[in-house]
Amino acid sequence: QEAGADLALELGFTIADGLEYIRTAVNKAGLKVDDVAPRFSFFFGIGMDFYMEIAKLRAARRLWSTLVEKLFQPKDPRSLLLRTHCQTSGYTLTEQQPLNNVIRTTIEALAAVQGGTQSLHTNSYDEAIGLPTVATARVARNTQLILQEEAGICAVADPWGGSYMMESLTDELADKAMDMIEEVEAAGGMTSYINSGMA
């Protein structure tokens, strides 16, 4: 996403990468899917498109579970679980009026949490200017603490579940990402796709 991919491309390539890692572990290293898949953790950037970012993380879990089950038939249910770390966006930060970046980071962090991330990095508001200071890093850390401890945002696992809007956005994004994954898989997986110059 930080390099310009839209959410469907980011999602499709990330899941396709995960499938390629499993395929390599199983076919080249002789490991079982259940030896590796439960240990995976994915990394997503979170931008300012609030509802779509939530849908992206929800779609990622759906796609991962469906595809790992279909392609690798794991016996351990933990292989079907997608764990993710998220980081708020760097490209949405502005050098002009950097204090407004606190709001941007908060909105992005809220999207990541409501999307179900397991861990989160919140950028400092001055990262568009240079390395964060101790004071600005504290604001970034406290953004998470306020969401968790004061707002109670983490009290509900999937607050958007059942929402027609969110379910529709999740379906739409999952379908677009699946089209990309199918294209990658048809080329022989992510390694072949990249080596063919299609990426």
Rosetta blueprint (number, residue, H / E / L):
1 Q L
2 E L
3 A L
4 G L
5 A L
6 D L
7 L H
8 A H
9 L H
10 E H
11 L H
12 G H
13 F H
14 T H
15 I H
16 A H
17 D H
18 G H
19 L H
20 E H
21 Y H
22 I H
23 R H
24 T H
25 A H
26 V H
27 N H
28 K L
29 A L
30 G L
31 L L
32 K L
33 V H
34 D H
35 D H
36 V H
37 A H
38 P H
39 R H
40 F L
41 S L
42 F E
43 F E
44 F E
45 G E
46 I E
47 G L
48 M L
49 D L
50 F H
51 Y H
52 M H
53 E H
54 I H
55 A H
56 K H
57 L H
58 R H
59 A H
60 A H
61 R H
62 R H
63 L H
64 W H
65 S H
66 T H
67 L H
68 V H
69 E H
70 K H
71 L H
72 F H
73 Q L
74 P L
75 K L
76 D L
77 P H
78 R H
79 S H
80 L H
81 L L
82 L L
83 R L
84 T E
85 H E
86 C E
87 Q E
88 T E
89 S L
90 G L
91 Y L
92 T L
93 L L
94 T L
95 E L
96 Q L
97 Q L
98 P L
99 L L
100 N H
101 N H
102 V H
103 I H
104 R H
105 T H
106 T H
107 I H
108 E H
109 A H
110 L H
111 A H
112 A H
113 V H
114 Q H
115 G H
116 G L
117 T L
118 Q L
119 S E
120 L E
121 H E
122 T L
123 N L
124 S L
125 Y L
126 D L
127 E L
128 A L
129 I L
130 G L
131 L L
132 P L
133 T L
134 V H
135 A H
136 T H
137 A H
138 R H
139 V H
140 A H
141 R H
142 N H
143 T H
144 Q H
145 L H
146 I H
147 L H
148 Q H
149 E H
150 E H
151 A L
152 G L
153 I H
154 C H
155 A H
156 V L
157 A L
158 D L
159 P L
160 W L
161 G L
162 G L
163 S L
164 Y H
165 M H
166 M H
167 E H
168 S H
169 L H
170 T H
171 D H
172 E H
173 L H
174 A H
175 D H
176 K H
177 A H
178 M H
179 D H
180 M H
181 I H
182 E H
183 E H
184 V H
185 E H
186 A H
187 A L
188 G L
189 G L
190 M H
191 T H
192 S H
193 Y H
194 I H
195 N H
196 S L
197 G L
198 M L
199 A L
